[in-house]
Amino acid sequence: MTKRYHHGDLRRELIRHALAEITDNGVAALSLRELARRAGVTHAAPAHHFRDKTGLLTAIATEGFTLLADDLEAARERGFIETGVAYVSFAVEHPAHFTVMFGPGADDVDPDLAAARDRAGAILDEGVADLPHPPSEADRDDAAIAAWSLVHGFATLWLTGALSLTSDTDPTATARRIVNALLAREPDPTTEPPHQREGPKGSPDQSH
């Protein structure tokens, strides 16, 4: 017997089942017909909320970027380091969303998805100004890409199991140490390569 839903409940239920399926078996295994079966509705029912699989993935990606932007915004007042940590924390807590957000399948030109994605990106871009050593205006875009690459790369490596870490390692605490070490530490002139240090007369040190 099919279930009866109040208006709007079925859409949320289908997304919930889709996220569970992605977590267990990946995006490729996702099927609207199977989701309808799990939800206890006719196979045509999902079409009232999502025209096809692309529509479903677009809705999941939009929801993901909205949740990510909310988390980044809440962390922003604590500085860019914590904003980066919030990015990693989101990925760890919402792995299915994260997979869809940065994978193929969603409609990238969908206006709602584009708006949510741009909002999350803008918070990261603006946060670069909060770094202990903010970049110049000319270097700001490069700095934002570098910072995003750092937290996104760590999150991806963590989710794919590529990091050789123990099972009890806290990904958020680890991310905080890494981001802080690379983005917040004062430059140490004693660690510069010899060819970058000057000799007593102002010329490059040629000693061996």
N, C-alpha and C positions, 0 to 999 in steps of 0.2 A: 504494500500500500504506500503510495507517495505521501510525503509529508506536506503539511501546509505551512507557509511562511507568511509572516506579516510583511508588508512592503519594505523592501530593502534588506531583509534578513538573508535572502538567498544569495545575493551578491557577496555579502560578507562570508557566508558559509562556503561558497565556492572558492573564494580566495584563501580561506583557511585550509581547505583540503588541498588546494594547489600548492601552497607553501609546504605542507607536510609531504606531498608527493615529490617536490623538488628536493627537499632535504634528504629523502630516502633514496630516490632513484635518478635525480637529475632532471633538467628541463626537457630533454629529448623524450622522456617517458610520459610527459604530460599529455592528457587527452581530455577534451571537454566531455566526451561521452562517459569516460570513466569517472570524472568528477561528478557528473549528474547521477551516476549510479551510487557513488558514495553518499551524495547528499539526499538520495531517496526521491529524486524528481525525474521527470521524463527527459530523454536525451536532448529534446529540443529546448528545454527550459533555460539552459545557460545562454542561449542566443538572445534572450530578452535583456541580458546584462552585458554580454560580450559577444561581438559579432563572430569571433573566431578565436583561435589560440593566440594570435597576435594581439587582439584586443585584451585578452586576459593578462598576457605578459606586460602589456603597456600599463594596465591598471596596477599591477604589482610593482612595476618600476616606479610609477608615479607615487604610489604610497611609500615606497622605500625612500625616495629622495625627499619626500615631505618629512618623514620621520627623522632622516639624517639631518636635514636642515634644522629641525626643532632641537635636536641634541647639540648640534654645533652652536646654535644661537645661545642655548642655555649655558654652554661651557665658555663662550667667548669672553665673558666678563672676568674669567679667571686667567686669561692670557692665552697666547697662541699654543703654548705647549699643551695645556689642557684641552684646547680645541682639537689638536691632533690626536690626543689620547681618546677623546670622545668619538672620533672617526673610527679608530680601531675597535673601541668598545661596541659601537653600532654594528660593525661587520661581524664581530664575534657573537653578538646577541641575535642578529638577524641574518644568518648566512644565506638563506634562500632568497631574501630580498636582494642582498648584495650580489648574488650570482646573476639574478635577472637584470639588475640595474646596469651591470657592466658587461653583459653578454649579449649575443644576438637574439633576435626574436621580437623585441618590442618595436613599436613605431616611433622612431627617434624624432620625427617631426610633429608628433602629436602636441598640441599647444599646452595641455595640462602637464604633460611629462616635461616638455622643454622648460616651462616656468618653474617647476619644482627642482629640476636639475640646475637651472641657472641660479636659483636662490641658494642652494647648498654651495655651489661653486663660488658665489659672491662672498659668502661668509668666510670661506677659506682664503680667498684673495685679499679681502680686507684685513684679515687677521695677521697677515705678514707684517703689517705696520707695527704690530705689538711685539715683534721680536726684540730681544735685548740689543741687537745690532741691526736695525731696520735697513733694508736695501735702499739704494737711491731710486728715484722714480724710473730711471732708465732700466734698472735691473729688477724692478718689482715683479714683472711678469715671469721672468726666469726664476726668481726666488719662490714665487707661488707654485710654479710647476715642480720645482725641486722639493718643496715641503709636501705637496700633495703626493708626489712619487714616493717619498719616504713612508708616509703613513699608509698609503694604499698598497705599496709593495709589501710592507710588513704584514698588513691584514691578509693579503692574498697568500703570502707564504705560510702564514699561520693556518688559514682555512684549508689549504691544500696539503697540510702536513709536511711541507718541505723543510721546515726547521727542525734541527736535531735538539729538541728540548724535552725535558722530562714531562710526564703526564700531569704533575702537580704545578707546573709553571703557570703563573698568572699572566695571561697575555696583556692585560691592561697595565700591570706594573712593569712588565718588560718593555712595552711600548713607551711608557713614560721615561724610563731610563735611557732608551735609545734616542728618543726625540730630544730629550734634555741634553744628552751628551753631544749631539750633532748640531743642534740649533741654538742652545742657550749658553754654551761654554765660551768664556773669554778666550781669544786667540793666545796661544802660548808661544812666544818668539823662540824659546829654547828648543822647540820641536821642529823649527823650519829646517829644510835641507841645507847643508853647508853652502851650496852655491847661491843661496838666497841671503846669506849673512855677509855683511861687509867686513873686510879686513881693516886694519888700523888706519889706512890711508884713504878709506872710502871706496876702494876697489874690491871686486869680488874676492873672497878668500880662496886662494889657490893652493893652500897648504895640503899636504898629504899625510 
